[in-house]
Amino acid sequence: MIKRKDGTKYKFNNNDKVVDSGSPAKTAIAASPGATTETNRQRIEQYNSILPEFKGKPKDKEAKRLFCAMGYGADSQLTDDNVEITTECGIWDTQNVKGRNISTLMASPSLATVLNTGTRTYNPVFVVKVKNKSNKTIYIDLGNSFFIRDDNSTAYYIPSSVSNSSGTSSGVGVNLGAVAGALGVGGAVGELAGGVNVGGGKQGGSVSTTYSQRVVAVPPMSTKALSAQPLFMRYGEHGPNVFVYAEKTNDDLFLVPHIDLKNANNKNIRIGETVTYTEQNTPMKFGTYISYSFSENLTDIKNLKVNYFLKSVTGFHRTPGGEFMTYAYYLDHDIPSYSSFIGFVGIRN
C-alpha cells in the first residue's frame, strides 16, 4: 500500500508489479505508439501522485536520516514511439580505490560498482536506461547526451584511449565535454571540436590502441544502461540546502549529502514527517538529455529530455548507536516502499 499526496491510498492488486526492496528503483510503463503525449502525461501524473509511506513510529524529534524522493517534471519525455527511458538509483561502492582523490573517483564510474541504495547514504547515483521499443537498431550519441545537475551538464561521452604493448597496458582519459562531428562506432575516425582526433585504432607490431565509443548501438527490443551519474560530484555546497561532506576510512571514500530543509513551522523535519514540494518550489533538480538516431552516421537525430525534481523528504530513524555517518538501517523498516521511488538518503547530524 502506498499513500498519495492527497491522502488517499493505493493498494496493489495481483496485476501490479511490486519492486523488491533489494532491487534498484524502477518506473516503467509501456507507451502506446501514436499517443506519446498522453502516455507521458499519465505516467508522470501517476508517479508524482504517490509518496513514500512512513510505517515506523513517529516522534516529535529531529530526523537525522532523510529519504529524498524525486518527481518527474511536467515537460519530461519518458517515451516516444521508439524509445523509453527509465531511471534506477543506487550508490557507488567505492572500496579498493586507495590513492585516488575525490574528483578522480567521482568522474570515473568504472572504478566502482553501482549497488541498490539499501541502508547506505554515501555517493548516490542515478542510472538512466534507454529501451529500444522499435524493430530497428538505434544509435545513441553519447557526445550529445547529458546528465544535468541544476544548470550544469556533463556529457555521457568521455574520450579515452587504452594502449596495450607487450602484455602491458596504459590508459589516458580526458573529459572534453560535448563532442562535435565524431561519426561512427568504434573504429571510425572522428574529430573533436578542438581538432583532436578520436576513434579509429591502429595496430603495429605488439602495440594496439582502443578508443572509447562515442556512439553505442541498441538492438531492437533491448535496453542499454548508460554510465552511472553521481548526483553530487564534489565536496562542498550544492545550493543553499545541501552540503556534501567527504568521509574517508581506510580504502573507502564517501561523499555524504547533508540536507538542510525545514517543515512548515520552520523547524527541522521530524521523524515520520513528510514535507512535499512542487516543481516550482523544489530545492533540488536534476535531468538527463538523450540523443539518438536510426542511422549509424547520426542523421535525423531525435531527443528525449527527462527532468527530476525533489518532490518529498521523509524523516526516519537513525541507526542504533547513532553516529555511523554512512548507514541508515531503519530505512527498510520505516519506509519499506522506498525502492519503488527514484531517490536517495541524506543525513542531518
Secondary structure, DSSP 8 states (H G I E B T S, - for coil): -EEETTS-EE---TTS----TTS---------TT-HHHHHHHHHHHHHTEE----S--EEEE-SEEEEEEEE-TT---B-SSEEEEEEEEEEE-TT-TT--HHHHHT-GGGSEEEE-TTB-SSEEEEEEEEE-SSS-EEEEGGG-EEEETTEEEES---EEEEEETTEEEEEE----S--S--SSTT-EEE-TTS-EEE---EETTEEEEE--SEEEE-TT-EEE---EES--SSEESSTTEEEEEEEETTEEEEEEEE--B-TTSSB-EET-EEE--TTT-S-EEEEEEEEESSTT--S-EEEEEEEEEEEEEEE---TTS--TTB-TTHHHH-TTGGGSSEEEEE--
